[in-house]
Amino acid sequence: VGTCSGADTDKFEKFGLTPVKAKHVGSPLIKECLANIECKVIDIIQRHNIVVLEGVVAYFDNSRKEKRTVHAIGDGTFVVDGRKLNRREMMKSKLPEGV
């Protein structure tokens, strides 16, 4: 998906993705994603081409059987996660009550 520009390509159509109306921002969510985050632009640092975002709300599709995520490194390689580390005992004092 990152190999073409949305300026001249309808990525939803090209890659068979389904847009879902977001509740708090104008950009659509992607139905096929395991997770979506609605974000607002807080600042744009022109000199370094950095866009600072604030997450407004996040969604996670618990109904999906496959929950691993794929992370693009940027050099043509990817990392697929899936290993869960349980550090609840160590983090107990920092977790909300009931977690």
C-alpha distance (Angstrom), angle and dihedral (degrees) to the residues before:
residue distance angle dihedral
V1 . . .
G2 3.79 . .
T3 3.80 92.2 .
C4 3.82 94.3 77.2
S5 3.79 135.0 47.5
G6 3.78 123.0 -109.6
A7 3.81 86.6 -146.1
D8 3.81 91.0 76.3
T9 3.83 103.1 15.2
D10 3.80 131.6 63.0
K11 3.80 95.6 -135.9
F12 3.81 93.2 -171.6
E13 3.80 90.3 58.4
K14 3.81 97.4 38.0
F15 3.81 94.9 50.3
G16 3.82 98.9 33.2
L17 3.80 95.3 -113.5
T18 3.80 125.9 155.7
P19 3.82 118.9 -133.9
V20 3.81 116.0 -141.0
K21 3.80 122.0 -164.3
A22 3.80 111.9 -109.2
K23 3.81 120.1 -135.9
H24 3.81 100.1 -140.0
V25 3.82 108.2 22.5
G26 3.80 137.2 43.0
S27 3.80 97.7 -120.6
P28 3.81 116.2 90.8
L29 3.78 125.0 -115.5
I30 3.81 119.4 -128.1
K31 3.81 113.9 -117.1
E32 3.82 93.9 -155.6
C33 3.82 93.6 56.8
L34 3.79 120.9 102.0
A35 3.81 89.0 -138.3
N36 3.80 136.6 14.7
I37 3.81 129.1 -167.8
E38 3.79 123.2 -160.7
C39 3.81 108.0 -145.8
K40 3.80 137.1 -174.9
V41 3.80 122.0 -148.1
I42 3.81 107.5 -114.2
D43 3.80 99.9 174.7
I44 3.79 142.1 -8.6
I45 3.79 116.8 -147.6
Q46 3.80 100.2 -158.2
R47 3.80 96.2 -173.0
H48 3.81 92.0 63.0
N49 3.84 99.8 25.3
I50 3.80 90.7 -118.9
V51 3.79 122.5 152.4
V52 3.81 114.4 -160.8
L53 3.80 113.4 -151.2
E54 3.79 134.7 -169.7
G55 3.79 117.6 -149.6
V56 3.80 109.3 -129.1
V57 3.80 99.9 179.7
A58 3.80 136.1 -10.6
Y59 3.80 130.3 -150.5
F60 3.80 129.3 -160.2
D61 3.81 123.9 -169.0
N62 3.81 103.5 -135.4
S63 3.81 90.8 176.2
R64 3.80 92.3 70.6
K65 3.78 114.8 102.1
E66 3.83 93.3 -155.1
K67 3.80 109.0 63.1
R68 3.78 102.6 164.6
T69 3.79 116.0 114.7
V70 3.78 130.3 -144.5
H71 3.79 119.2 -137.5
A72 3.81 121.5 -162.5
I73 3.79 112.0 -138.8
G74 3.80 91.8 -163.4
D75 3.78 99.0 -119.3
G76 3.79 97.1 81.8
T77 3.79 93.4 -83.6
F78 3.80 129.0 106.0
V79 3.77 139.0 -160.3
V80 3.79 119.1 -140.6
D81 3.76 112.9 -159.4
G82 3.73 130.2 -165.8
R83 3.77 104.8 133.4
K84 3.77 110.3 115.9
L85 3.79 119.8 -154.1
N86 3.80 114.9 -156.0
R87 3.80 108.1 -146.8
R88 3.82 96.8 152.5
E89 3.80 94.6 121.0
M90 3.79 91.7 50.7
M91 3.84 92.0 45.6
K92 3.82 95.8 40.4
S93 3.81 94.9 117.4
K94 3.82 91.6 53.1
L95 3.83 98.8 46.6
P96 3.81 123.5 94.5
E97 3.79 115.0 -104.4
G98 3.79 112.5 -85.5
V99 3.80 96.5 26.6
